[in-house]
Amino acid sequence: GGGQRSEGLFTLAFLQSVMQRHVHFHSMVNDCFESDVGFQQSVDKGLVLVVNSVKNSAQLLAIFANSLLEKGGSVAKALGMGRGAEEALEHVITCLKYVLNRSTFQEHYVRLLANRLISDTSTSLEVEEFMARCLGEVCTPDFTSRLQRMIADKMRSFEQERQHEAEALGRGGVLHVLLLTAGTWPLPVPAFFPVPLELGNRLETFSEFYQSKFKRRKLTWYLDLSRAEVRGLFLEKKYDLTMSLQQLLVLLVFDAPLSPSHDQVGDSKAVTVAFISEVTGLSSSTVDAVVRSLVRARLLCLSCPPPPPP
């Protein structure tokens, strides 16, 4: 949003200011003091004070790097994904050398990388690999090894997905699966998620395919992190939609045939939040939030205004 954009542009200005001082004073030491080690160390000590004088500098650097590595990131848009963005990534590495609390940077960076890889919003895996190698210059080996394993998981998933789709040809919609190594990705315990009947058969088919190749591995589905690409038909016009599985679950209630328990509003079906919760297995509070999002997207209409949220 606007907050992340302003943070990104502030960090860009700060990075440019730090790099100007870095180049100016190190050039002065090289030209005037014959690259004296003592003077170089003094310049570096000064830059450590400057960089760490900014509140949350480590977190801001991670957010800034994310805006460069994410499709449509505000800073990437401002710079363009050319040499300007490459220089900005190099500036992140240089500035990170002077950050005292690098563990905070690593914590935020790995979380943002996971978001990019899971949501398919990374500019490219090649750029992610390049950044992981660069971070190896200033971060711990365990951290950079973790980044490389996450990127490798993404690459291996493409191959497994291709093999599965070749075997499951003609069995319904396309299923995209990202295989994440347990303990490598910063993920919470998977939340309970009722599986739509339309999806359950495909998940079972993939599980059988995977277990036939890796008999000692266990699959745990993170359906709450998934999304669905749906084609809808309204008034003989087709619409391609991307939504969460929770939103899909709610919409499928309206796609089912009418029953005597449903109210008829013109040519449409009207159901209550309590009924949707009963059918889908989602909590009433979750259904309420999902319905509100679908109303804002104009995919559903309210027959009466909902009470204000507590």
C-alpha positions in Angstrom: 0.0 0.0 0.0 0.9 3.7 0.3 2.8 3.0 3.6 5.2 0.4 2.0 5.7 2.7 -1.0 6.7 5.6 1.1 9.0 3.4 3.2 10.5 2.0 0.0 11.2 5.4 -1.5 12.6 6.7 1.9 14.9 3.7 2.0 16.0 4.4 -1.6 16.9 8.0 -0.7 18.7 6.8 2.4 20.7 4.2 0.4 21.7 6.7 -2.2 22.9 9.1 0.6 24.9 6.3 2.3 26.4 5.2 -1.0 27.4 8.8 -1.8 29.3 9.0 1.5 30.7 5.5 1.1 32.2 6.3 -2.3 33.3 9.9 -1.4 35.2 9.0 1.8 36.7 5.8 0.6 37.9 7.5 -2.5 39.4 10.2 -0.3 41.2 7.6 1.7 42.5 5.9 -1.4 43.6 9.1 -3.2 44.9 11.2 -0.2 46.0 8.6 2.3 47.3 5.8 0.0 44.5 3.4 1.1 45.6 3.6 4.7 43.9 0.8 6.7 43.4 2.9 9.8 41.6 5.6 7.8 39.5 3.0 6.0 38.4 1.5 9.4 37.5 5.0 10.6 35.3 5.6 7.6 33.6 2.2 8.1 33.0 3.0 11.8 31.4 6.3 10.8 29.1 4.5 8.3 28.1 2.0 11.0 26.9 4.9 13.1 25.0 6.5 10.2 23.2 3.3 9.1 22.2 2.3 12.6 21.0 5.7 13.5 17.9 5.0 11.4 15.2 3.2 13.3 14.4 -0.3 12.0 17.1 0.0 9.4 17.4 -3.8 9.1 13.7 -4.2 8.5 13.5 -1.3 6.1 16.3 -2.9 4.0 14.4 -6.2 3.8 11.2 -4.4 2.7 13.2 -2.4 0.2 14.8 -5.5 -1.3 11.4 -7.1 -1.5 10.0 -4.2 -3.5 12.9 -4.6 -6.0 12.4 -8.4 -6.3 8.6 -8.5 -6.4 6.6 -8.1 -9.5 5.0 -4.6 -9.5 7.0 -3.5 -6.5 6.8 0.3 -6.0 10.6 0.9 -6.0 11.0 -1.5 -9.0 8.4 0.6 -10.9 10.2 3.8 -9.9 13.6 2.5 -11.1 12.6 0.2 -13.8 14.0 -3.4 -13.8 17.2 -2.3 -15.5 20.6 -1.2 -14.3 19.0 1.1 -11.8 17.4 -1.8 -10.0 20.6 -3.8 -10.1 22.5 -1.0 -8.6 19.9 -0.6 -5.8 20.3 -4.3 -5.0 24.1 -3.9 -4.8 23.5 -0.9 -2.5 21.4 -3.1 -0.2 24.3 -5.5 0.2 26.8 -2.7 0.8 24.6 -1.0 3.3 23.8 -4.3 5.0 27.5 -4.7 5.8 27.1 -1.8 8.3 23.9 -3.0 9.9 24.6 -4.3 13.4 21.3 -6.3 13.8 21.5 -8.5 10.7 19.4 -11.3 12.3 16.4 -8.9 12.0 17.1 -8.4 8.3 17.4 -12.2 7.8 14.1 -12.8 9.7 12.2 -10.4 7.5 13.9 -11.3 4.3 13.2 -15.0 4.5 9.5 -14.3 5.3 9.2 -12.0 2.3 11.0 -14.4 0.1 8.6 -17.2 1.1 5.6 -14.9 0.2 7.1 -14.1 -3.2 7.7 -17.8 -4.0 4.4 -19.1 -2.8 2.3 -16.3 -4.4 4.4 -16.4 -7.7 5.2 -12.7 -7.4 8.9 -12.9 -7.8 10.4 -11.2 -10.8 12.4 -14.3 -11.6 14.2 -17.2 -9.9 17.4 -16.2 -11.6 17.3 -12.8 -9.8 16.4 -14.6 -6.5 19.5 -16.8 -6.9 21.7 -13.8 -7.7 20.5 -12.0 -4.5 21.0 -15.2 -2.4 24.6 -15.4 -3.6 25.2 -11.7 -2.9 23.7 -12.1 0.6 26.3 -14.8 1.2 28.9 -12.1 1.4 27.4 -10.5 4.5 25.0 -13.0 6.1 25.5 -16.3 7.9 26.1 -19.5 5.8 23.0 -21.1 7.4 20.8 -18.3 6.3 22.0 -18.3 2.7 21.8 -22.1 2.5 18.2 -21.8 3.6 17.4 -19.3 0.9 19.0 -21.6 -1.7 16.9 -24.6 -0.5 13.7 -22.6 -0.8 14.6 -21.5 -4.3 15.5 -25.1 -5.2 12.1 -26.3 -3.8 10.4 -23.9 -6.2 12.4 -25.2 -9.2 11.9 -28.9 -8.3 8.1 -28.3 -7.9 7.9 -27.3 -11.6 9.3 -30.7 -12.6 7.0 -32.7 -10.2 4.0 -30.7 -11.4 4.8 -31.4 -15.0 5.1 -35.1 -14.4 1.9 -35.2 -12.5 -0.1 -33.3 -15.1 1.2 -35.7 -17.8 -0.2 -38.6 -15.8 -3.4 -36.9 -14.7 -4.3 -35.6 -18.2 -8.0 -35.2 -18.7 -9.0 -35.5 -15.0 -10.3 -32.0 -14.5 -8.8 -28.6 -13.9 -5.0 -28.0 -13.6 -3.5 -28.4 -10.1 -0.4 -26.4 -9.3 1.5 -27.7 -6.3 4.5 -26.1 -4.6 6.5 -28.7 -2.6 8.0 -27.1 0.5 10.7 -28.8 2.6 9.6 -29.0 6.2 11.7 -26.9 8.5 13.1 -24.7 5.7 10.1 -22.5 5.1 8.9 -20.0 7.7 5.3 -21.3 7.9 2.9 -21.6 10.8 1.1 -24.8 11.7 -1.4 -25.5 8.9 -4.9 -24.3 9.9 -7.9 -26.6 9.5 -9.4 -26.2 6.0 -12.4 -28.0 4.7 -11.5 -29.4 1.2 -14.0 -28.6 -1.5 -15.4 -31.8 -3.2 -14.3 -30.4 -6.5 -10.7 -30.3 -5.3 -10.5 -33.3 -3.0 -10.2 -35.8 -5.8 -7.3 -33.9 -7.4 -5.5 -33.7 -4.1 -5.9 -37.4 -3.6 -4.6 -38.1 -7.1 -1.5 -36.0 -6.5 -0.9 -37.6 -3.1 -0.9 -41.0 -4.7 1.4 -39.8 -7.4 3.9 -38.3 -4.9 3.8 -41.3 -2.5 4.6 -43.6 -5.4 7.8 -41.7 -6.0 8.8 -40.8 -2.4 7.4 -43.6 -0.2 8.9 -42.3 3.1 7.8 -38.7 2.8 4.7 -37.2 4.3 2.6 -34.5 2.6 0.9 -31.8 4.7 -1.4 -29.5 2.7 -1.4 -25.8 3.4 -4.7 -25.1 1.7 -5.2 -21.8 3.6 -2.2 -20.4 1.6 -3.6 -21.6 -1.7 -5.5 -19.7 -4.3 -7.9 -20.7 -7.1 -8.2 -19.5 -10.7 -11.9 -19.8 -11.7 -13.8 -19.1 -14.8 -17.3 -17.8 -14.2 -20.3 -17.3 -16.5 -22.7 -14.5 -16.0 -25.3 -13.4 -18.6 -23.5 -15.4 -21.2 -20.2 -13.6 -20.5 -17.1 -15.3 -19.2 -15.0 -14.0 -16.3 -11.6 -15.2 -15.2 -11.1 -14.7 -11.5 -8.3 -15.4 -9.0 -9.4 -15.9 -5.4 -8.5 -17.7 -2.2 -9.9 -21.1 -1.5 -12.0 -19.7 1.2 -13.7 -17.4 -1.3 -14.1 -20.3 -3.7 -15.8 -22.4 -0.9 -18.3 -19.7 -0.3 -19.1 -19.1 -4.0 -19.6 -22.8 -4.5 -22.5 -22.7 -2.1 -24.3 -20.4 -4.5 -23.4 -22.6 -7.4 -25.2 -25.6 -5.9 -28.9 -26.3 -6.8 -31.6 -24.5 -4.9 -33.2 -26.3 -1.9 -36.4 -25.5 0.0 -34.2 -23.9 2.8 -33.0 -21.2 0.4 -34.8 -17.9 -0.2 -35.4 -16.8 -3.8 -34.6 -13.1 -4.6 -35.5 -12.6 -8.2 -33.3 -15.0 -10.2 -30.8 -15.2 -7.4 -30.2 -17.4 -4.4 -30.1 -15.9 -0.9 -28.5 -17.8 2.0 -27.4 -16.8 5.5 -23.9 -16.7 7.0 -25.0 -19.4 9.4 -26.0 -21.7 6.5 -22.7 -21.0 4.6 -20.8 -21.8 7.8 -22.7 -25.1 8.2 -22.2 -26.2 4.6 -18.5 -25.2 4.3 -17.2 -26.0 7.8 -15.7 -22.4 8.0 -16.3 -20.4 11.2 -19.0 -17.8 11.1 -16.4 -15.0 11.6 -14.4 -16.3 8.7 -17.5 -16.6 6.5 -18.5 -13.1 7.4 -15.1 -11.7 6.4 -15.1 -13.7 3.2 -18.6 -12.6 2.3 -17.6 -9.0 2.9 -14.6 -9.3 0.5 -16.9 -10.9 -2.2 -19.4 -8.1 -1.8 -16.7 -5.5 -2.2 -15.6 -7.3 -5.4 -19.3 -7.2 -6.5 -19.4 -11.0 -6.8 -22.2 -11.2 -4.2 -24.9 -8.8 -3.1 -26.3 -8.3 0.4 -30.1 -8.6 0.8 -29.7 -6.5 4.0 -26.8 -4.5 5.5 -24.6 -6.5 7.9 -24.1 -5.3 11.4 -20.8 -3.3 12.0 -17.8 -5.5 12.9 -17.0 -5.5 16.7 
